Amino acid sequence: MSAVRSVTVLGLGTMGAAMAARIAGAGFDVTVWNRSPERTVPLRDVARVAPSAAEAVEGADAVLTMLFDADAVRAVMATALPAMRPGAIWMQSSTVGTLASAELARRASAAGVRYVDAPMLGTKAPAQQGRLTALLAGADTDLAELEPVVRAVASKSVRIGDAAPAASGLKLAANAWIATITAGIAQSLTIADRLGVDPGLLLEALDGTAPDSPYAQLKGRAILAGGFEPQFEVAGLLKDVRLARAETERIAPELLDALERLYGETADEGAAGDDIAAVWRAFQHAAPVVAAAERRAG
Ligand SMILES: NC(=O)c1ccc[n+]([C@@H]2O[C@H](COP(=O)([O-])OP(=O)(O)OC[C@H]3O[C@@H](n4cnc5c(N)ncnc54)[C@H](OP(=O)(O)O)[C@@H]3O)[C@@H](O)[C@H]2O)c1
C-alpha cells in the first residue's frame, strides 16, 4: 500500500474550498483548480494553483472532485481523467446520484484510475471544521490509502460497500431527509404564525423532546431571523431532490414531488443561491402575513 502525499482538489465552491484548506492543513501537498479563477485566491498561501484541470491532476496521488453536479464532473474530467497518473485514486465527492456515479466509475476504470464513491454529509461549517460525515464505497486498499485524506475533512465515515454507487445512493436518501426536515420546520413555523402564535415558541416547545432535532432547530432559528446566508444552497438541494425522484420510481412519489415543487418555487423566485431554510418563503404564498422576524421585532 502506498501513502497518498499529493492531493488535487477540483472545484472550490462552498464545500471544495473548505475541504482543500483542511487537506492542506493536514500536511498534504495540495493543488487546486476552479473554473472561475477568483475562487482560488483564498487558497494561494496553502496550495499550488493550476491553470487547468488537466495540469492540476498531473502526478497527483489522489484527485478529489467537489463540483456542482454530474454534468460539471463529466465536463471537468473529460480533460482531467486522461491526465491522471495510472493507478491514482479519484475520490468523487460531488452529489451526482447513483446512475452518474456508476458511469463515472466505469470511465475511471477505462482510464486505469481507481474510483472511490465518496459523497459527504454536512454543510459549510462542518466542512471548515473537518466534521463532515464521509459516505464511502470503494475497494479496501483504496479506502485504506485514502483514509488520512478522509480524516482531514470528516470526523465520521460510513462504509457502504466495496464499489460505486452504493454511497451515492445513501447520499440521496440522506438529502431527501434534509429536504423533508427543513421544509417541515418551515411549514410548522408558518402554521404557528398563521394561528396567531409566536413561532419562536414552537422551537422552544420542541427543544429536547423526541421529535426535536438539532437540524430543525438550526434551520428554524435561521427562518425566524430571516437569515438565509448559504450553508447549503437551494439549487444544490433541489438538484438532489430531483435525482432522488428520478432514481426511485418504485416508491410513492408524493412527498418528493411536493419537495421538488417547494424548493423549485423558492429557486424560481430568485433564492436559488440562498440557504435551504429559504424554503420557508414557499409557504408564504397563499396569504402573505407579517414575517415572523418582523413581528417579533415589532
Ligand atoms: N453545500 C453543501 O452543504 C453540500 C453538502 C454536501 C454535499 N454537497 C455537494 O457537493 C458538491 C459541491 O457543493 P458546493 O456547495 O460546494 O457547490 P457550489 O458552492 O455551488 O460550487 C460548485 C462548484 O462546481 C463548479 N462548477 C459548476 N459547474 C461547472 C462546470 N460546468 N464546469 C466546471 N466547474 C463547474 C463551480 O465552479 P465556479 O466557481 O466556476 O462556478 C464550483 O467550483 C455538490 O454536488 C453538492 O450537492 C454540498
The ligand as an SDF file (V2000), in Angstrom:
LIG
                    3D

 48 52  0  0  0  0  0  0  0  0999 V2000
  -23.1230   22.9100    0.2730 N   0  0  0  0  0  0  0  0  0  0  0  0
  -23.4200   21.8330    0.9850 C   0  0  0  0  0  0  0  0  0  0  0  0
  -23.9230   21.9200    2.1100 O   0  0  0  0  0  0  0  0  0  0  0  0
  -23.1260   20.4570    0.4530 C   0  0  0  0  0  0  0  0  0  0  0  0
  -23.0060   19.4180    1.3860 C   0  0  0  0  0  0  0  0  0  0  0  0
  -22.6640   18.1480    0.9240 C   0  0  0  0  0  0  0  0  0  0  0  0
  -22.5050   17.9280   -0.4400 C   0  0  0  0  0  0  0  0  0  0  0  0
  -22.6660   18.9500   -1.3210 N   0  0  0  0  0  0  0  0  0  0  0  0
  -22.4640   18.6440   -2.7420 C   0  0  0  0  0  0  0  0  0  0  0  0
  -21.1080   18.9540   -3.0210 O   0  0  0  0  0  0  0  0  0  0  0  0
  -20.9890   19.4870   -4.3370 C   0  0  0  0  0  0  0  0  0  0  0  0
  -20.4020   20.8810   -4.2600 C   0  0  0  0  0  0  0  0  0  0  0  0
  -21.2640   21.6620   -3.4620 O   0  0  0  0  0  0  0  0  0  0  0  0
  -20.9570   23.1970   -3.1320 P   0  0  0  0  0  0  0  0  0  0  0  0
  -21.9590   23.6130   -2.1260 O   0  0  0  0  0  0  0  0  0  0  0  0
  -19.5200   23.3770   -2.8700 O   0  0  0  0  0  0  0  0  0  0  0  0
  -21.3370   23.8580   -4.5460 O   0  0  0  0  0  0  0  0  0  0  0  0
  -21.0410   25.3290   -5.0680 P   0  0  0  0  0  0  0  0  0  0  0  0
  -20.6190   26.2280   -3.9660 O   0  0  0  0  0  0  0  0  0  0  0  0
  -22.2100   25.6930   -5.9010 O   0  0  0  0  0  0  0  0  0  0  0  0
  -19.7640   25.1000   -6.0280 O   0  0  0  0  0  0  0  0  0  0  0  0
  -19.9270   24.3920   -7.2090 C   0  0  0  0  0  0  0  0  0  0  0  0
  -18.5790   24.1560   -7.8430 C   0  0  0  0  0  0  0  0  0  0  0  0
  -18.7780   23.4740   -9.1070 O   0  0  0  0  0  0  0  0  0  0  0  0
  -18.1410   24.2460  -10.1220 C   0  0  0  0  0  0  0  0  0  0  0  0
  -18.8510   24.0500  -11.3780 N   0  0  0  0  0  0  0  0  0  0  0  0
  -20.1790   24.0940  -11.6040 C   0  0  0  0  0  0  0  0  0  0  0  0
  -20.4510   23.8240  -12.8930 N   0  0  0  0  0  0  0  0  0  0  0  0
  -19.2640   23.6240  -13.5010 C   0  0  0  0  0  0  0  0  0  0  0  0
  -18.8870   23.2910  -14.8180 C   0  0  0  0  0  0  0  0  0  0  0  0
  -19.7930   23.1040  -15.7790 N   0  0  0  0  0  0  0  0  0  0  0  0
  -17.5780   23.1540  -15.0940 N   0  0  0  0  0  0  0  0  0  0  0  0
  -16.6530   23.3400  -14.1250 C   0  0  0  0  0  0  0  0  0  0  0  0
  -16.9360   23.6270  -12.8440 N   0  0  0  0  0  0  0  0  0  0  0  0
  -18.2440   23.7730  -12.5330 C   0  0  0  0  0  0  0  0  0  0  0  0
  -18.1710   25.6720   -9.6290 C   0  0  0  0  0  0  0  0  0  0  0  0
  -17.2310   26.4450  -10.3310 O   0  0  0  0  0  0  0  0  0  0  0  0
  -17.4030   28.0460  -10.3970 P   0  0  0  0  0  0  0  0  0  0  0  0
  -16.8150   28.5790   -9.1410 O   0  0  0  0  0  0  0  0  0  0  0  0
  -16.6310   28.4190  -11.6180 O   0  0  0  0  0  0  0  0  0  0  0  0
  -18.8750   28.3260  -10.5450 O   0  0  0  0  0  0  0  0  0  0  0  0
  -17.8070   25.4440   -8.1610 C   0  0  0  0  0  0  0  0  0  0  0  0
  -16.4330   25.1740   -8.0260 O   0  0  0  0  0  0  0  0  0  0  0  0
  -22.3920   19.4280   -4.9370 C   0  0  0  0  0  0  0  0  0  0  0  0
  -22.5490   18.2440   -5.6540 O   0  0  0  0  0  0  0  0  0  0  0  0
  -23.2920   19.4510   -3.7170 C   0  0  0  0  0  0  0  0  0  0  0  0
  -24.5410   18.8540   -3.9880 O   0  0  0  0  0  0  0  0  0  0  0  0
  -22.9470   20.2240   -0.8990 C   0  0  0  0  0  0  0  0  0  0  0  0
  1  2  1  0
  2  3  2  0
  2  4  1  0
  4  5  1  0
  4 48  2  0
  5  6  2  0
  6  7  1  0
  7  8  2  0
  8  9  1  0
  8 48  1  0
  9 10  1  0
  9 46  1  0
 10 11  1  0
 11 12  1  0
 11 44  1  0
 12 13  1  0
 13 14  1  0
 14 15  2  0
 14 16  1  0
 14 17  1  0
 17 18  1  0
 18 19  2  0
 18 20  1  0
 18 21  1  0
 21 22  1  0
 22 23  1  0
 23 24  1  0
 23 42  1  0
 24 25  1  0
 25 26  1  0
 25 36  1  0
 26 27  1  0
 26 35  1  0
 27 28  2  0
 28 29  1  0
 29 30  1  0
 29 35  2  0
 30 31  1  0
 30 32  2  0
 32 33  1  0
 33 34  2  0
 34 35  1  0
 36 37  1  0
 36 42  1  0
 37 38  1  0
 38 39  2  0
 38 40  1  0
 38 41  1  0
 42 43  1  0
 44 45  1  0
 44 46  1  0
 46 47  1  0
M  CHG  2   8   1  16  -1
M  END
$$$$
